[in-house]
Amino acid sequence: MNNTAYIALGTNIGERTEYLRFALKAIQDQGIMINDYSSIYETDPVGYEDQGLFLNMVLKVKTDLPPFELLWVLQKIELESGRERKIRWGPRTLDLDILLYNHEKIETEHLIVPHPRMTERAFVLVPLAEIDQNLQIPAVTKPISLLLNELQDREGVRIWKRRSGEDVFVLFES
């Protein structure tokens, strides 16, 4: 698998944990290898605020898929989860976003990488920094750890389930 990508996962409808599990299994079923993952964070909604709290996390994956095929696979998984796009930034069963793809900068009508708002969103940077706080975002001069320290809305991101430690969670159940 030649490509490394970071994918953000978010959900705020129904059995949120089950939607995250569904996404992880569906991603693996597509031959995408999950190399690392963050803890799960419960986060306040951003943009459209009249909705429930989100569960968010970030994955580091390896894939042979080119970026547009990866996007297509992720959008297909969203649809399979019952995702409906009625309100921009509104409630959703599942939201899967490509944050980074290798060290590439991609800008088309359907895909922008690095994700255009990722450096402004604590619900993305907190779990991403957990995986690799020294990760460099293409065209951004500061490492994630510095970007995170400059964010104002970090209090809206709370640990929900640690990936290790006392409150351990199991993503890959048999």
DRENZAKOL-148317 format. One record per residue: residue number from 1; residue in three letters; x, y, z of N, C-alpha, C in turn. Coordinates in steps of 0.1 Angstrom, whole numbers, padded with zeros to 4 digits. Atoms other than C-alpha are relative to their C-alpha. Example, Ala and Ser with C-alpha at 12.3 -4.5 7.8 and 13.67 -1.06 7.14 Angstrom:
BEGIN
{node 1; 'ALA'; {0009; -0012; 0000}; {0123; -0045; 0078}; {0009; 0012; 0000}}
{node 2; 'SER'; {-0009; -0011; 0000}; {0137; -0011; 0071}; {-0008; 0011; 0008}}
//
This chain:
BEGIN
{node 1; 'MET'; {0009; -0012; 0000}; {0000; 0000; 0000}; {0009; 0012; 0000}}
{node 2; 'ASN'; {-0009; -0011; 0003}; {0017; 0031; -0013}; {-0004; 0014; 0006}}
{node 3; 'ASN'; {0005; -0013; -0004}; {-0004; 0060; 0000}; {-0004; 0000; 0015}}
{node 4; 'THR'; {0004; -0003; -0014}; {-0009; 0074; 0035}; {-0010; 0011; 0000}}
{node 5; 'ALA'; {0010; -0010; -0001}; {-0040; 0093; 0043}; {-0005; 0001; 0014}}
{node 6; 'TYR'; {0006; -0002; -0013}; {-0056; 0107; 0074}; {-0015; 0004; -0003}}
{node 7; 'ILE'; {0014; -0002; 0003}; {-0094; 0105; 0076}; {-0007; 0004; 0013}}
{node 8; 'ALA'; {0008; -0004; -0012}; {-0117; 0123; 0101}; {-0013; -0007; -0001}}
{node 9; 'LEU'; {0013; 0006; -0001}; {-0148; 0105; 0113}; {-0008; 0008; 0010}}
{node 10; 'GLY'; {0009; -0007; -0008}; {-0178; 0122; 0128}; {-0014; -0005; -0001}}
{node 11; 'THR'; {0014; 0005; 0000}; {-0213; 0112; 0139}; {-0008; 0007; 0012}}
{node 12; 'ASN'; {0008; -0006; -0011}; {-0241; 0128; 0160}; {-0015; -0004; -0001}}
{node 13; 'ILE'; {0014; 0005; 0001}; {-0273; 0108; 0152}; {0000; -0014; 0005}}
{node 14; 'GLY'; {0002; 0013; -0003}; {-0285; 0077; 0168}; {0011; -0006; 0009}}
{node 15; 'GLU'; {-0010; 0007; -0007}; {-0261; 0051; 0181}; {0014; 0003; -0005}}
{node 16; 'ARG'; {-0012; -0006; 0005}; {-0230; 0071; 0175}; {0012; -0010; 0000}}
{node 17; 'THR'; {-0011; 0010; -0001}; {-0205; 0044; 0186}; {-0002; -0010; -0011}}
{node 18; 'GLU'; {0003; 0010; 0011}; {-0222; 0019; 0162}; {0004; 0006; -0014}}
{node 19; 'TYR'; {-0003; -0006; 0013}; {-0218; 0043; 0133}; {0016; 0001; -0002}}
{node 20; 'LEU'; {-0015; 0001; 0001}; {-0180; 0046; 0141}; {0005; -0014; -0003}}
{node 21; 'ARG'; {-0004; 0014; 0003}; {-0177; 0008; 0142}; {-0003; -0004; -0014}}
{node 22; 'PHE'; {0004; 0003; 0013}; {-0196; 0005; 0110}; {0010; 0006; -0010}}
{node 23; 'ALA'; {-0010; -0006; 0009}; {-0172; 0030; 0093}; {0013; -0007; 0000}}
{node 24; 'LEU'; {-0013; 0007; -0001}; {-0141; 0012; 0106}; {-0001; -0013; -0008}}
{node 25; 'LYS'; {0001; 0012; 0007}; {-0153; -0021; 0093}; {-0001; 0002; -0015}}
{node 26; 'ALA'; {0002; -0003; 0014}; {-0165; -0007; 0060}; {0013; 0004; -0007}}
{node 27; 'ILE'; {-0013; -0004; 0005}; {-0131; 0010; 0055}; {0009; -0012; -0002}}
{node 28; 'GLN'; {-0009; 0012; 0001}; {-0112; -0022; 0062}; {-0005; -0010; -0011}}
{node 29; 'ASP'; {0005; 0009; 0011}; {-0136; -0042; 0039}; {0003; 0005; -0014}}
{node 30; 'GLN'; {-0004; -0005; 0013}; {-0125; -0019; 0011}; {0015; -0002; -0003}}
{node 31; 'GLY'; {-0014; 0003; 0002}; {-0089; -0031; 0015}; {0009; 0011; 0005}}
{node 32; 'ILE'; {-0008; -0011; -0006}; {-0078; 0001; 0033}; {0005; -0004; 0014}}
{node 33; 'MET'; {-0006; 0005; -0013}; {-0054; -0007; 0062}; {0000; 0012; 0010}}
{node 34; 'ILE'; {-0001; -0010; -0011}; {-0059; 0013; 0094}; {0013; -0002; 0008}}
{node 35; 'ASN'; {-0013; 0000; -0006}; {-0024; 0020; 0107}; {0000; 0005; 0015}}
{node 36; 'ASP'; {0000; -0006; -0013}; {-0033; 0041; 0137}; {-0014; 0007; 0001}}
{node 37; 'TYR'; {0013; -0007; -0003}; {-0064; 0058; 0153}; {0001; 0007; 0013}}
{node 38; 'SER'; {0000; -0008; -0012}; {-0071; 0084; 0179}; {-0010; -0005; 0010}}
{node 39; 'SER'; {0012; 0003; -0010}; {-0093; 0082; 0210}; {-0012; 0006; -0007}}
{node 40; 'ILE'; {0012; -0006; 0004}; {-0129; 0091; 0205}; {-0003; 0013; 0009}}
{node 41; 'TYR'; {0003; -0012; -0007}; {-0138; 0127; 0214}; {-0015; 0004; -0002}}
{node 42; 'GLU'; {0013; -0006; 0001}; {-0172; 0142; 0222}; {0001; 0014; -0002}}
{node 43; 'THR'; {-0002; -0014; 0004}; {-0175; 0176; 0206}; {-0013; 0008; -0002}}
{node 44; 'ASP'; {0011; -0009; 0003}; {-0198; 0205; 0204}; {-0001; 0002; -0015}}
{node 45; 'PRO'; {0002; -0003; 0014}; {-0213; 0212; 0170}; {0006; 0013; -0004}}
{node 46; 'VAL'; {-0006; -0012; 0005}; {-0196; 0238; 0148}; {-0008; 0004; -0013}}
{node 47; 'GLY'; {0007; -0004; 0012}; {-0213; 0259; 0121}; {-0015; 0000; 0004}}
{node 48; 'TYR'; {0014; 0001; -0004}; {-0249; 0248; 0126}; {-0001; -0006; 0014}}
{node 49; 'GLU'; {-0002; 0005; -0014}; {-0252; 0245; 0164}; {-0013; -0006; 0006}}
{node 50; 'ASP'; {0013; 0006; -0005}; {-0289; 0234; 0168}; {-0001; -0015; -0003}}
{node 51; 'GLN'; {-0001; 0015; 0002}; {-0280; 0197; 0169}; {0007; -0006; 0012}}
{node 52; 'GLY'; {-0007; 0007; -0011}; {-0266; 0170; 0192}; {0015; 0000; -0001}}
{node 53; 'LEU'; {-0014; 0001; -0001}; {-0231; 0165; 0203}; {0006; -0011; -0010}}
{node 54; 'PHE'; {-0006; 0009; 0010}; {-0207; 0147; 0179}; {0010; -0009; 0008}}
{node 55; 'LEU'; {-0012; 0008; -0003}; {-0183; 0118; 0184}; {0009; 0002; -0012}}
{node 56; 'ASN'; {-0010; -0002; 0011}; {-0151; 0125; 0164}; {0012; -0008; 0003}}
{node 57; 'MET'; {-0013; 0007; -0001}; {-0119; 0106; 0158}; {0007; 0001; -0014}}
{node 58; 'VAL'; {-0008; 0000; 0012}; {-0091; 0104; 0132}; {0007; -0013; -0002}}
{node 59; 'LEU'; {-0007; 0012; 0004}; {-0076; 0074; 0114}; {0012; 0004; -0009}}
{node 60; 'LYS'; {-0011; -0001; 0010}; {-0042; 0071; 0097}; {-0001; -0013; -0007}}
{node 61; 'VAL'; {0002; 0012; 0008}; {-0046; 0047; 0068}; {0010; -0002; -0011}}
{node 62; 'LYS'; {-0008; 0003; 0012}; {-0026; 0030; 0041}; {-0009; -0005; -0011}}
{node 63; 'THR'; {0009; 0004; 0011}; {-0042; 0025; 0007}; {0007; 0000; -0013}}
{node 64; 'ASP'; {-0004; -0001; 0014}; {-0035; 0018; -0029}; {-0009; 0008; -0009}}
{node 65; 'LEU'; {0010; -0008; 0007}; {-0065; 0039; -0039}; {0006; 0014; -0003}}
{node 66; 'PRO'; {-0003; -0014; 0002}; {-0058; 0072; -0056}; {-0010; 0009; 0007}}
{node 67; 'PRO'; {0009; -0008; -0009}; {-0074; 0102; -0038}; {-0014; 0001; -0004}}
{node 68; 'PHE'; {0014; -0002; 0004}; {-0105; 0105; -0059}; {-0008; -0014; 0002}}
{node 69; 'GLU'; {0007; 0013; -0002}; {-0113; 0067; -0056}; {-0002; -0001; 0015}}
{node 70; 'LEU'; {0002; 0000; -0014}; {-0107; 0070; -0018}; {-0012; 0009; 0004}}
{node 71; 'LEU'; {0012; -0009; -0003}; {-0132; 0099; -0017}; {-0013; -0007; -0004}}
{node 72; 'TRP'; {0012; 0007; 0005}; {-0157; 0078; -0037}; {-0004; -0011; 0010}}
{node 73; 'VAL'; {0002; 0011; -0009}; {-0153; 0049; -0013}; {-0006; 0005; 0013}}
{node 74; 'LEU'; {0005; -0007; -0013}; {-0158; 0072; 0018}; {-0014; 0005; -0002}}
{node 75; 'GLN'; {0014; -0005; 0002}; {-0189; 0088; 0003}; {-0010; -0012; -0001}}
{node 76; 'LYS'; {0008; 0012; 0001}; {-0203; 0053; -0005}; {-0003; -0005; 0014}}
{node 77; 'ILE'; {0002; 0005; -0014}; {-0198; 0043; 0032}; {-0010; 0009; 0007}}
{node 78; 'GLU'; {0009; -0009; -0006}; {-0215; 0075; 0043}; {-0015; -0003; -0004}}
{node 79; 'LEU'; {0013; 0003; 0005}; {-0245; 0067; 0021}; {-0006; -0013; 0006}}
{node 80; 'GLU'; {0004; 0013; -0005}; {-0246; 0031; 0033}; {-0004; 0001; 0015}}
{node 81; 'SER'; {0004; -0002; -0014}; {-0249; 0045; 0069}; {-0013; 0008; 0001}}
{node 82; 'GLY'; {0012; -0007; 0000}; {-0280; 0064; 0059}; {0002; 0015; 0000}}
{node 83; 'ARG'; {-0003; -0014; 0000}; {-0263; 0098; 0056}; {-0009; 0008; -0010}}
{node 84; 'GLU'; {0008; -0010; 0009}; {-0285; 0126; 0042}; {0006; 0013; 0002}}
{node 85; 'ARG'; {-0006; -0014; 0000}; {-0272; 0160; 0033}; {-0011; 0010; -0002}}
{node 86; 'LYS'; {0011; -0009; 0000}; {-0300; 0183; 0042}; {0004; 0014; 0004}}
{node 87; 'ILE'; {-0004; -0013; -0006}; {-0284; 0211; 0062}; {0016; 0000; 0000}}
{node 88; 'ARG'; {-0014; -0001; 0000}; {-0248; 0222; 0057}; {0005; 0000; 0014}}
{node 89; 'TRP'; {-0006; 0002; -0014}; {-0228; 0211; 0088}; {-0011; -0005; 0009}}
{node 90; 'GLY'; {0011; 0005; -0008}; {-0261; 0196; 0100}; {0003; -0014; 0006}}
{node 91; 'PRO'; {-0001; 0014; -0005}; {-0268; 0163; 0118}; {0003; -0010; -0010}}
{node 92; 'ARG'; {-0003; 0010; 0009}; {-0254; 0132; 0103}; {0003; -0013; 0007}}
{node 93; 'THR'; {-0003; 0013; -0005}; {-0251; 0095; 0108}; {0015; -0002; 0000}}
{node 94; 'LEU'; {-0014; 0003; 0002}; {-0216; 0095; 0095}; {0006; 0011; -0010}}
{node 95; 'ASP'; {-0007; -0010; 0008}; {-0192; 0121; 0081}; {0015; -0005; -0001}}
{node 96; 'LEU'; {-0013; 0004; 0002}; {-0159; 0109; 0066}; {0007; 0010; -0010}}
{node 97; 'ASP'; {-0007; -0010; 0008}; {-0134; 0135; 0054}; {0015; -0004; -0002}}
{node 98; 'ILE'; {-0014; 0001; 0002}; {-0100; 0131; 0038}; {0007; 0013; 0005}}
{node 99; 'LEU'; {-0008; -0011; -0005}; {-0077; 0154; 0058}; {0012; 0002; -0008}}
{node 100; 'LEU'; {-0013; 0000; 0006}; {-0044; 0146; 0043}; {0001; -0012; -0009}}
{node 101; 'TYR'; {-0003; 0011; 0009}; {-0033; 0124; 0014}; {0015; 0001; -0004}}
{node 102; 'ASN'; {-0015; -0002; 0002}; {0005; 0118; 0013}; {0003; 0014; 0004}}
{node 103; 'HIS'; {-0003; -0014; -0002}; {0020; 0152; 0012}; {-0005; 0009; -0012}}
{node 104; 'GLU'; {0005; -0006; 0013}; {-0001; 0162; -0018}; {-0010; 0012; 0004}}
{node 105; 'LYS'; {0009; -0011; -0001}; {-0020; 0194; -0023}; {-0009; -0001; -0012}}
{node 106; 'ILE'; {0010; 0002; 0010}; {-0052; 0188; -0043}; {-0011; 0010; 0001}}
{node 107; 'GLU'; {0011; -0010; 0000}; {-0077; 0214; -0053}; {-0008; -0001; -0013}}
{node 108; 'THR'; {0010; 0001; 0011}; {-0107; 0205; -0075}; {-0013; 0003; 0006}}
{node 109; 'GLU'; {0014; -0003; -0004}; {-0144; 0210; -0074}; {-0005; -0010; 0011}}
{node 110; 'HIS'; {0006; 0011; -0008}; {-0150; 0177; -0056}; {0010; -0004; 0012}}
{node 111; 'LEU'; {-0009; 0004; -0011}; {-0119; 0173; -0034}; {0011; 0011; 0002}}
{node 112; 'ILE'; {-0010; -0009; -0004}; {-0096; 0197; -0015}; {0008; -0006; 0011}}
{node 113; 'VAL'; {-0009; 0006; -0010}; {-0066; 0183; 0003}; {0013; 0009; 0001}}
{node 114; 'PRO'; {0005; 0002; -0013}; {-0054; 0193; 0029}; {-0014; 0005; 0001}}
{node 115; 'HIS'; {0014; -0004; -0002}; {-0090; 0196; 0041}; {0000; 0015; 0003}}
{node 116; 'PRO'; {-0001; -0015; -0001}; {-0097; 0234; 0038}; {-0002; 0006; 0014}}
{node 117; 'ARG'; {0003; -0006; -0013}; {-0109; 0240; 0074}; {0006; -0008; 0011}}
{node 118; 'MET'; {-0005; 0009; -0011}; {-0089; 0214; 0093}; {0008; 0008; 0010}}
{node 119; 'THR'; {-0008; -0007; -0009}; {-0065; 0239; 0108}; {-0008; 0010; 0010}}
{node 120; 'GLU'; {0008; -0009; -0008}; {-0094; 0259; 0123}; {-0009; -0008; 0010}}
{node 121; 'ARG'; {0010; 0009; -0007}; {-0112; 0229; 0139}; {0007; -0008; 0011}}
{node 122; 'ALA'; {-0006; 0007; -0011}; {-0102; 0216; 0173}; {-0005; -0015; 0000}}
{node 123; 'PHE'; {0005; 0014; 0001}; {-0124; 0185; 0167}; {0008; -0008; -0010}}
{node 124; 'VAL'; {-0008; 0007; 0009}; {-0100; 0176; 0139}; {0015; 0000; 0006}}
{node 125; 'LEU'; {-0014; -0001; -0004}; {-0066; 0189; 0153}; {0003; -0008; 0013}}
{node 126; 'VAL'; {-0003; 0007; -0013}; {-0070; 0173; 0188}; {0003; -0015; -0003}}
{node 127; 'PRO'; {-0002; 0014; 0002}; {-0074; 0137; 0176}; {0012; -0002; -0010}}
{node 128; 'LEU'; {-0011; 0001; 0010}; {-0049; 0143; 0147}; {0014; 0001; 0008}}
{node 129; 'ALA'; {-0012; -0002; -0008}; {-0023; 0156; 0172}; {0003; -0012; 0009}}
{node 130; 'GLU'; {-0002; 0012; -0008}; {-0029; 0125; 0193}; {0008; -0011; -0008}}
{node 131; 'ILE'; {-0007; 0009; 0009}; {-0017; 0104; 0164}; {0014; 0004; -0003}}
{node 132; 'ASP'; {-0013; -0005; 0003}; {0012; 0126; 0154}; {0000; 0015; 0002}}
{node 133; 'GLN'; {0000; -0014; -0003}; {0017; 0160; 0170}; {0010; 0008; -0008}}
{node 134; 'ASN'; {-0010; -0007; 0008}; {0047; 0168; 0147}; {-0003; -0001; -0015}}
{node 135; 'LEU'; {0004; 0002; 0014}; {0028; 0160; 0115}; {0000; 0014; -0007}}
{node 136; 'GLN'; {0000; -0013; 0008}; {0033; 0188; 0089}; {-0010; -0001; -0011}}
{node 137; 'ILE'; {0010; -0001; 0010}; {0004; 0199; 0068}; {0006; 0008; -0011}}
{node 138; 'PRO'; {-0006; -0007; 0011}; {0014; 0208; 0033}; {-0005; 0015; -0001}}
{node 139; 'ALA'; {0002; -0014; 0002}; {0016; 0246; 0027}; {-0004; 0007; 0014}}
{node 140; 'VAL'; {0002; -0007; -0013}; {0012; 0253; 0065}; {0014; -0001; 0007}}
{node 141; 'THR'; {-0014; -0001; -0005}; {0044; 0264; 0082}; {0001; -0005; 0014}}
{node 142; 'LYS'; {-0001; 0004; -0014}; {0035; 0254; 0118}; {-0004; -0015; 0001}}
{node 143; 'PRO'; {0004; 0014; -0003}; {0033; 0218; 0132}; {-0014; 0000; 0007}}
{node 144; 'ILE'; {0014; 0001; -0005}; {-0001; 0206; 0144}; {0000; 0004; 0015}}
{node 145; 'SER'; {0000; -0004; -0014}; {0009; 0211; 0181}; {-0001; 0015; 0002}}
{node 146; 'LEU'; {0001; -0014; -0001}; {0014; 0248; 0175}; {-0014; 0005; -0004}}
{node 147; 'LEU'; {0013; -0004; 0005}; {-0018; 0252; 0155}; {-0011; -0003; 0011}}
{node 148; 'LEU'; {0010; 0004; -0010}; {-0037; 0234; 0183}; {0001; 0010; 0012}}
{node 149; 'ASN'; {-0001; -0009; -0011}; {-0023; 0257; 0210}; {-0006; 0014; -0004}}
{node 150; 'GLU'; {0005; -0013; 0004}; {-0035; 0287; 0190}; {-0016; 0000; -0002}}
{node 151; 'LEU'; {0014; 0001; 0002}; {-0071; 0275; 0187}; {-0008; 0005; 0012}}
{node 152; 'GLN'; {0008; -0006; -0011}; {-0098; 0292; 0208}; {-0011; -0010; 0005}}
{node 153; 'ASP'; {0012; 0008; -0004}; {-0125; 0264; 0208}; {0004; -0014; 0005}}
{node 154; 'ARG'; {-0005; 0014; -0005}; {-0105; 0235; 0224}; {-0009; -0005; 0011}}
{node 155; 'GLU'; {0009; 0005; -0011}; {-0129; 0234; 0254}; {-0012; -0007; -0005}}
{node 156; 'GLY'; {0012; 0007; 0006}; {-0156; 0221; 0230}; {0004; -0014; -0004}}
{node 157; 'VAL'; {-0004; 0013; 0004}; {-0136; 0189; 0225}; {0004; -0007; 0013}}
{node 158; 'ARG'; {-0002; 0007; -0012}; {-0137; 0164; 0254}; {0003; -0015; -0003}}
{node 159; 'ILE'; {-0003; 0014; 0002}; {-0122; 0129; 0256}; {-0013; -0008; 0004}}
{node 160; 'TRP'; {0012; 0008; -0002}; {-0151; 0104; 0254}; {0004; -0015; 0003}}
{node 161; 'LYS'; {-0005; 0014; -0002}; {-0133; 0070; 0251}; {0015; 0000; -0004}}
{node 162; 'ARG'; {-0014; 0000; 0003}; {-0095; 0067; 0253}; {0003; -0013; -0007}}
{node 163; 'ARG'; {-0004; 0012; 0008}; {-0078; 0043; 0229}; {0008; -0009; 0009}}
{node 164; 'SER'; {-0007; 0009; -0009}; {-0057; 0030; 0258}; {-0001; 0006; 0014}}
{node 165; 'GLY'; {0001; -0005; -0013}; {-0057; 0033; 0295}; {-0012; -0005; 0007}}
{node 166; 'GLU'; {0011; 0004; -0008}; {-0084; 0031; 0321}; {-0013; -0001; -0007}}
{node 167; 'ASP'; {0013; 0000; 0007}; {-0113; 0039; 0298}; {0002; -0005; -0014}}
{node 168; 'VAL'; {-0004; 0005; 0013}; {-0101; 0017; 0270}; {-0013; -0004; -0008}}
{node 169; 'PHE'; {0011; 0004; 0009}; {-0124; 0010; 0240}; {0006; -0010; -0010}}
{node 170; 'VAL'; {-0005; 0010; 0010}; {-0122; -0018; 0215}; {-0008; 0004; -0013}}
{node 171; 'LEU'; {0006; -0003; 0013}; {-0128; -0008; 0179}; {-0002; -0012; -0009}}
{node 172; 'PHE'; {0001; 0011; 0009}; {-0122; -0041; 0163}; {-0004; -0013; 0008}}
{node 173; 'GLU'; {0005; 0011; -0008}; {-0144; -0066; 0181}; {-0001; -0012; -0009}}
{node 174; 'SER'; {0002; 0012; 0008}; {-0145; -0102; 0170}; {-0014; -0006; 0000}}
//
